[in-house]
Amino acid sequence: MKKLMIALVALLPTLVSAAGGNVHLDKAEYDLTDKTSLQNGAKLFMNYCFACHSTGYQRYQRVAADLDIPAELMKENLIFTDSKIGDLMNNSMDKKDAGKWFGNPPLDLTLEARLRGPDWIYTYLRSFYKDESRPFGVNNTVFKDVGMPHVLEELQGIPTAVFETKVVNGVEHKTIVGFESNENGEMSSDEYDAAVLDLVNFLVYAGEPNKLERQNLGIWVLAFLVILFVLSYLLKKEYWRDIH
């Protein structure tokens, strides 16, 4: 039994990868040093996502400080509940009600970019299409039959999928080969892609706020180890000089 459990644990990453292996993911070229992008991503998240999805492992104050947002501006424009700026970023949605409306309570998204990956989120938010058979009138090529509405519809509109029908062994299979753009959105296609990238950038930051600090510290640690190695080598030569 123990060997079987070890084998299953070893196979788990492969199984998880295989579950989403048939979907092409577009590369999310995010930049954690771009404060303007992060600020816009925070604004988009709070205005379009936060009503359902919290980031309950973050604090408003930390986000404001990291993203160079003045505290007063944060309180006036990005805090929509009676929360104080030092509070965790939890919304007021009741989980039981949310379960009834969507089938399952919406997830906390603090670690979503680390769980799914930035490319997955970037592609997902750009892959909604019109599907009248679904409860909210949309479907998604990355997450088939998703229970979530297209919350960014106001910005993008709802694209119409273009299908290609193939017959395999006498059975018809429909495959999405593209999308017809929708003119009802406030943004052009390029503008919408840029907005989604800003949102992804913010979620990557949310998953590890000190990532840049950690990377910079890592460079100094490696430099210290190199210097320590040189000094240790010279000290070793000095100790062994008289022996030889």
N, C-alpha and C positions, 0 to 999 in steps of 0.2 A: 504493500500500500504506500509506504514511504517513497519508494522509487517511482511509483506512478504519479504521486503528487509533485515530485521534483520535475518529472518529465512535463507535466501540465504547466507548471510555472515557467519552465524553459520555453515552452511553445507559445505562451500567452502573447508576447510581443508580436510574433508572427501572425497569430490569429487576429489580433486587433488590426494590424496593418492590412491583412487580407480583406477585412470587412469593408474597408474604404478604398481598396486598391483599384477599382474599376473607374474611379472618378479622377479626371484630370484637374489638378489644382494649379491655379495661376500664382505666380511668385509675388508675394507682398514685399515690396521694397520699402519697408518702414525705416524710420530714422529717429532713434531715441534722443538725439541731440537737437532735433528740430522742435523748439519750444512752441513755435506758432502752430505746427501740426498737432502737437500734443494738446494745446489749448483748444483748438477747434475740435479735436477728437473728444475731449471732455465735454464740450458744449453739445456735440451731437449725441453723445451717450446719455447725458442728463435729460435732453429734450425728447429723445426718441426711444431710448431703451430702459431708462431708470424706472419708469412707471411699473414695469413688470420685473426687470432684472436688477437686483442690487449688486453692489460690490462690497459686501459686508466685512471684508478684511482690510478695507482701507478707511482712512479718516479724511474728512474734508480738509482739515488743517494741513495734513501732510501733502495732499494733492495740490492745494493752493501754494504751499511753499516750494514744492518741487517744480511746479509748472510756471512759477513766477506770476501767479494770479494774486492781486491784492486781496486781503481778507475780506474787506468790505464788498468788493466786487463779487467775490465768491458767494458771500451771504445773500447778496441782492439778486444774483442771476443764476446761480447753480445749486442753490439749496431750496428745494420745493416743498419741504415738510417743515415741521416745527423743530427740527434738529438744530443743535448748536454746532458751531464750526469744529469743535473738538470731538464730535460724535462719529461713530462708524457710519458708513454710507449704506444704510438699510432703508428700503422703501416701506410704504404703509400697506402694501397689498396683503390681504389675508390669504394664507396658503390653501385653506380649504376652498375658498371661493375660486381661487386661481385654478385649483384642480378640477373644479366643475366646468370652468370656462374653457380650459385648454387641454383637459385630459390629465395633465400633470402640472404641478406647480412650476413656474419658470425658474430656471437655475440661477444661482449666484454666479456672476461672471468674473469674479476677481481672478481666478486661475484658469479661465477658459482658454486663453492664448497659450498657456503652457500645456494644457490637456490636449486641445485639438491642433494647435499650431497656428501661427499667423496666416499661412497660406490657405488653410481650410476656412477660416473666418472670412478672409478677403474674397475667396471664391464663392462661398455660401451667400454672402450678402449681395452678390452680383448675379445670382442664379435663380431668382424668383421669376415665375412666369404664370400667365393666366391659366387657370384651371377651374372651371365652374363646378366641377364635381366635388371640390374640396370645400370644407365649412367656411373658410375665409376667402374662397375664390382664387387661391394661388397654390402653386406647388413649387418644388425646388429640385433642381437636378443633382445637387450635392446631398440633400437630405430628402429623399423621396417621401411623399405624403406627410410632410412636416405639419405639426399642429400649430405652428406660429404664423400669425399674419405677417404681411410684408410691411413692417413698421416704417420703412423708408420709402414707401410708395409715393408720398408727397414730393420727394426729391427726384426719384427715378421714373415714376409712373409704373405701369405693369407691362413688361414685354410680353409678346405673343410668341410661343415656341413654334419653330418650323420642324415638322416631323418628316422622316424618310421611312417608308414602309418596305420591309424586306420579307420574303417568304422563305422560311427555313423548314424543311421537312413538311411542307404543306400547311405550316402555321405562320400567320402574319405577325411580324414583330415591328413595333414602331420605335424609332430611335430619333431623339432630338439632335438635329444637325446645326441649329442656329436659332437666332431670335430676331424678330422684327421689332425695331425700336418703337417706343411709345412716346408720343409728343406731349403727354399730359403731365410729365414731371417738370419740376422747377429748374432742373439742371440738365445740361447736355451730358452725353455719355462720358466724356472725358472729365467733366466736372464731378460727376457722380463717382467715378472711379477714384478720383483724388479725395473726395469726402470720405469714402469707405476706407481708404488707406489711412487717413487721419484717425478714424475710429479704431482701426486695427492697431495703430501706433499707440493709442491710449490704452487699449486692453493689454498690449505687450508690456507697457509700463506698469499697469495695475498688477500684473502677475509677479513682477519683481522690481519694485521701485528703486532698489539700490544696485541695479545691474551695471550701470555705467561706473559707479563707484567701485564695485567689485572688480570690474575689468581693469580699471586704472590701478587699483591696489595690487592686482595680480602682476602687472608690469613691474612695479616697484619690488615686489617679492622676488620675481625672477632675476631682476638686476642685483638684488642683495645676495641671492644664492650664487650668482656668477662671481661676484666679488669675494664672497666667502670661500668659494672653491679655489680661486687663485691664491688667496692668503693661506688657506690650508695646505695647498700644494707647496708653496714656498716654505711654510713652516716645516712640512715633512722633509723637504730637502735639507733644511738646516739641521734638523735632528739627526738625519742619517748621514750627513757629510763626513763626520769623524769616524763612523763605523766602517765605511768603505775605504 
